[in-house]
Amino acid sequence: MTTTIEHNSGAPRTVTCPMCGHSFTCGLSSTCWCVTRKVPAEVKEYLVERYTTCVCIDCLDKLIEKVGAGESC
């Protein structure tokens, strides 16, 4: 889970990424693509403080990469 959204067994939905504006599918479940990412606490905090919905895979990966390189979000 990337934000405060509660994932459940609901139907997937189309979401617009609040960071880049691209549309993507949010699985709303424990099988969503986002659970395959190891999201550092700094990234989770950044997302929760700024957004009420999930971000796309590209934006999430960029944030994870920045933190992994020692940069802040």
C-alpha positions as CSV (number, residue, x, y, z in Angstrom):
1,M,0.0,0.0,0.0
2,T,1.4,3.3,-1.0
3,T,-0.9,5.7,0.8
4,T,-3.7,5.7,3.4
5,I,-6.1,4.0,1.0
6,E,-7.4,0.8,2.5
7,H,-6.9,-2.0,0.0
8,N,-9.5,-4.7,0.1
9,S,-11.0,-7.1,-2.3
10,G,-12.9,-4.4,-4.3
11,A,-12.8,-4.2,-8.0
12,P,-9.7,-2.5,-9.6
13,R,-10.3,1.2,-10.5
14,T,-8.7,3.7,-12.8
15,V,-6.8,6.4,-11.0
16,T,-5.1,9.6,-12.2
17,C,-1.6,9.9,-10.7
18,P,-1.5,13.1,-8.6
19,M,2.2,13.5,-9.4
20,C,2.3,13.2,-13.2
21,G,-1.3,13.1,-14.3
22,H,-1.2,9.7,-16.1
23,S,-4.0,7.2,-15.6
24,F,-3.3,3.7,-14.2
25,T,-5.1,0.8,-12.6
26,C,-5.2,0.5,-8.8
27,G,-5.9,-3.1,-7.8
28,L,-7.4,-2.1,-4.4
29,S,-6.2,-5.4,-3.0
30,S,-3.2,-7.3,-1.7
31,T,-2.5,-8.4,-5.3
32,C,-2.1,-4.8,-6.6
33,W,1.3,-4.0,-8.3
34,C,2.2,-1.7,-5.5
35,V,2.7,-4.5,-3.0
36,T,5.6,-5.8,-5.1
37,R,7.6,-2.7,-4.2
38,K,9.5,-2.2,-1.0
39,V,8.6,1.3,-0.1
40,P,10.9,3.1,2.4
41,A,9.2,4.8,5.3
42,E,10.4,8.2,4.0
43,V,8.5,7.6,0.8
44,K,5.3,6.5,2.6
45,E,5.4,9.5,4.8
46,Y,5.9,11.8,1.8
47,L,3.0,10.3,0.0
48,V,0.6,10.3,3.0
49,E,1.4,13.9,3.7
50,R,0.6,15.1,0.1
51,Y,-1.9,12.8,-1.5
52,T,-5.2,11.0,-0.8
53,T,-4.8,8.5,-3.6
54,C,-2.1,6.2,-5.0
55,V,0.6,7.3,-7.4
56,C,1.5,5.4,-10.6
57,I,4.2,2.8,-10.8
58,D,6.7,5.2,-12.5
59,C,6.3,7.9,-9.9
60,L,6.5,5.4,-7.1
61,D,9.7,3.9,-8.5
62,K,11.2,7.3,-9.0
63,L,10.6,8.2,-5.4
64,I,12.0,4.9,-4.2
65,E,15.1,5.4,-6.4
66,K,15.7,8.9,-5.1
67,V,15.6,7.8,-1.5
68,G,17.8,4.8,-2.3
69,A,20.4,7.2,-3.8
70,G,20.4,9.2,-0.6
71,E,18.2,12.0,-1.9
72,S,15.1,13.3,-0.2
73,C,11.7,13.0,-1.8
